[in-house]
Amino acid sequence: MRNILLVILVLLASMLVKAQTPYGYIPSNRYISTLEKNLLFNAPARYRVTVQGTGSNYYGDVPLKALFDGQMSPQYCSVALDPNNPLVIEIEGLPNVHTQVGAWVGWSTRYWAAKRFKIEGFNSYSGTSTYNTWVTLADVTDNTSGQYMVAISGSKSGGYTKLRFTFYEGTSNEGGKLGLSELFFIHSEAAKAYDGLLVQYNSSLNVGIGTNNVPNGYKLAVDGKVIAEEITIKLSEQWPDYVFEEEYPLMPINELEAYIKANKHLPNVPSEQEVGNNGVDLGEMNALLLRKMEEMTLYIIESHAKQLKMEAKLDSLNLVIKTMKSNEK
């Protein structure tokens, strides 16, 4: 009986230990896993990413972006790695947030995994024993797996503002070429879910697309081009139909001419320098252009009225002339 109780206690203790032990699959092409707290999503646009050494010419703009997009599509180096001139991918400008109880860093590929590699991080968190130094997070010499992940905890905990992946040797059957699908840094306390990959809100619930910098007073900031089939702008200001009110102070045409000669732009319209410095408010500019169009319409109506008066006078003069010629006969 005593032995049975002992076995039960051992099993319960084992279950308790397992329940308290964090388990997880390495994010890769082979496993269904999560990268939602990956701090390196869209790294080339968010941080400074540099590539040096063998194969650096291959990992240019497009292949480099593919290493940080979460798609796991492998990018294969076209030349064998040279251990004396290894491929080095460095990411700078990461947020200085302590890893606390744990973070994970690693890489994945479909084929041609790295056999020998090193992962380092620059610890910028003051008060830690490795402050302001490069810390070796992993140094592997005989890897055979298509993915790798190491936990950052204990004595290696810190705030890593830089990461350096150094690949010395690949495992391809073509002389040690390398394949890479994704580089990742899973940092639960530094990244929001899918940070840098999807639309993100700042603390004021304003949206940044391709940028984390949403200027004060703006709801949306886009770093890049925008294409849309339809955009509706609703102005809180008055639409300029007031131009057609009788009391509207239309500038005399001679004053308008003098203003244009002096300023090289229409009244109330921003100058070239102002637009270059501050950009253009589309809603405000559309309203302003309509206002100028309505003013131009008034000038045309006024000019037409003057023309009719002149034509009437000419008709009168022509009638007088005809009468005088008739009387002469």
Secondary structure, 3 states (H helix, E strand, C coil): CHHHHHHHHHHHHHHHHHHHCCCCCCCCCCCCCCCCCECCCCHHHHCEEEEECCCCCCCCHHHHHHCCCCCCCCEECCCCCECCECEEEEEECCCCCCCCCCEEEEEECCCCCEEEEEEEEEECCCCCCCCCEEEEEEEECCCCCCEEEEEECHHHCCCEEEEEEEEEEECCCCCCCCEECEEEEECCCCCCCCCCCCCEECCCCCEEECCCCCCCCCCEEECCCCCCCCCCCCCCCCCHHHHHCCCCCCCCHHHHHHHHHHHCCCCCCCCHHHHHHHCCCHHHHHHHHHHHHHHHHHHHHHHHHHHHHHHHHHHHHHHHHHHHHHHHC
